[in-house]
Amino acid sequence: MQPAGAEAHLDGLSAAEIAGLQEWGARVAGANISARTLLATDYLNHFNEIVMLVEMLPDMPDMLEECRLWEPKSYPQFVGESTFSDRDLAVAAYEHVPAKFRLPFEDTIAHFEGIVARILATLDAAGGVEADPELLQVKCGAAVAAMQDLIGVANSIIHGEVRVLSQGEIDDYLAMV
């Protein structure tokens, strides 16, 4: 017997989407891929890397060049290049992620990438990481908080909770950085 709401992730999906999700859910069984959404949390490692780098900037300003080397990568690109043992399956399954999950997931990732671009532009406009240590501390702290929140949103989507950011939330994140 399933708990109440166990099938809530299927709400709003067409019969074809449900059938596809069930078929691919069976294929990913036993892999580190959510059968509820067909997404893998391994992709979030890419974003945790830049969070860690920005978090270190106030104490290690020389890490700015490492931050600049970080580049956005699509889910298929990052997962396909990773050492994730189920990478081929994860890339194939991504093509079958229902739009209910895929669109908010991709939007969340785009907002995350916007925060990264914005913190780097803010630091450049301020004269670099050594120009104003107090500003660096405040802006990096705000960027890290926003990025961690967005990783949390992406993680919840991976696990089947549809979470769409409101325009107000997006504006708040951008205003922080």
C-alpha positions in Angstrom: 0.0 0.0 0.0 1.4 3.4 -1.0 1.1 6.4 1.3 -1.3 9.2 0.4 0.2 11.4 -2.2 2.7 8.8 -3.3 1.6 9.3 -6.9 1.4 13.1 -6.7 4.4 13.5 -9.0 2.1 12.0 -11.8 -0.5 14.8 -11.4 -0.8 16.8 -14.6 1.0 14.3 -16.8 -0.6 12.9 -19.9 -1.2 9.2 -20.2 1.7 9.0 -22.6 4.0 10.9 -20.2 3.0 8.5 -17.4 3.6 5.5 -19.5 7.1 6.8 -20.5 7.9 7.7 -17.0 7.0 4.3 -15.8 8.9 2.6 -18.6 12.0 4.7 -17.9 11.5 4.5 -14.2 11.8 0.7 -14.5 15.0 1.1 -16.6 16.7 3.3 -14.0 15.7 1.2 -11.0 18.8 0.4 -8.9 20.7 3.4 -10.5 21.3 6.6 -8.7 18.6 8.2 -10.8 15.2 9.2 -9.5 12.5 6.9 -11.0 10.0 9.7 -10.1 11.6 12.3 -12.5 14.4 10.5 -14.3 16.9 13.0 -13.0 20.2 12.3 -11.1 21.5 14.4 -8.3 25.1 13.9 -9.6 24.5 16.9 -11.9 24.4 19.1 -8.8 28.1 18.4 -8.1 28.8 20.8 -11.0 27.1 23.6 -9.1 28.5 22.7 -5.7 31.9 23.2 -7.1 31.3 26.9 -7.9 29.5 27.5 -4.6 32.6 26.2 -2.8 34.9 28.5 -4.9 32.8 31.6 -4.3 32.5 30.8 -0.6 36.4 30.7 -0.4 36.9 34.0 -2.2 36.8 36.3 0.9 39.6 34.3 2.5 41.4 33.4 -0.7 41.0 36.1 -3.3 43.3 34.3 -5.7 40.5 31.8 -6.2 38.8 34.3 -8.5 40.6 32.9 -11.5 39.3 29.4 -10.6 35.8 30.9 -10.4 36.2 32.4 -13.9 37.3 29.0 -15.3 34.0 27.4 -14.2 31.6 27.2 -17.1 27.9 26.3 -17.3 27.3 22.8 -18.6 24.0 21.2 -19.7 22.8 18.2 -17.8 23.7 15.8 -20.7 27.1 17.5 -21.2 28.1 17.3 -17.5 26.7 13.9 -16.8 28.1 12.5 -20.1 31.6 13.8 -19.2 31.4 12.7 -15.5 32.7 9.5 -13.8 29.1 8.8 -12.8 28.7 5.0 -13.2 25.3 5.3 -14.7 26.1 8.3 -16.9 24.9 6.8 -20.2 21.6 5.7 -18.7 21.2 9.2 -17.1 21.8 11.0 -20.4 19.4 8.7 -22.2 16.8 9.1 -19.5 17.0 12.9 -19.6 15.4 12.8 -23.0 12.3 11.4 -21.3 12.0 13.6 -18.3 8.5 15.0 -18.3 8.2 18.7 -19.0 6.6 19.1 -15.6 10.0 18.5 -14.1 12.4 19.3 -16.9 11.2 22.9 -17.5 11.4 24.1 -13.9 14.6 22.2 -13.4 16.2 23.9 -16.5 14.8 27.3 -15.4 16.4 26.8 -11.9 19.7 26.0 -13.5 19.5 29.0 -15.7 18.9 31.3 -12.7 21.8 29.6 -10.9 24.1 30.4 -13.8 22.8 33.9 -13.8 23.8 34.3 -10.2 27.3 33.1 -11.0 27.6 35.6 -13.9 26.3 38.3 -11.7 28.7 37.8 -8.8 31.7 37.8 -11.2 30.4 40.9 -13.0 29.8 42.6 -9.6 33.4 41.8 -8.5 34.8 43.1 -11.7 32.8 46.3 -11.5 34.0 46.8 -7.9 37.6 46.6 -9.0 38.3 43.0 -8.3 38.5 40.9 -5.1 41.1 43.0 -3.4 39.5 46.4 -3.9 37.0 46.2 -1.1 37.3 43.2 1.3 34.0 44.1 3.1 32.1 44.3 -0.2 33.6 41.0 -1.2 32.5 39.3 2.0 28.9 40.6 1.7 28.5 39.9 -2.0 30.1 36.5 -1.9 28.0 35.6 1.1 24.8 36.7 -0.7 25.8 34.8 -3.8 26.5 31.6 -1.9 23.2 31.8 -0.1 21.3 32.3 -3.3 23.2 29.5 -5.1 22.6 27.1 -2.2 18.9 28.0 -2.2 18.7 27.3 -6.0 20.6 24.0 -5.5 17.9 23.1 -3.0 15.2 23.9 -5.4 16.9 21.8 -8.1 17.3 18.9 -5.7 13.6 19.0 -4.7 12.7 18.9 -8.4 15.0 15.9 -8.9 13.1 14.1 -6.2 9.7 14.9 -7.7 8.5 18.1 -6.0 7.7 20.7 -8.7 8.9 24.0 -7.4 8.7 27.0 -9.7 10.4 30.2 -8.6 8.3 33.3 -8.5 9.5 36.4 -10.2 9.8 38.0 -6.8 12.1 35.2 -5.6 14.2 35.6 -8.8 14.4 39.4 -8.3 15.4 38.9 -4.6 18.2 36.6 -5.6 19.5 39.1 -8.2 19.2 42.0 -5.8 21.3 40.2 -3.2 24.2 39.9 -5.6 
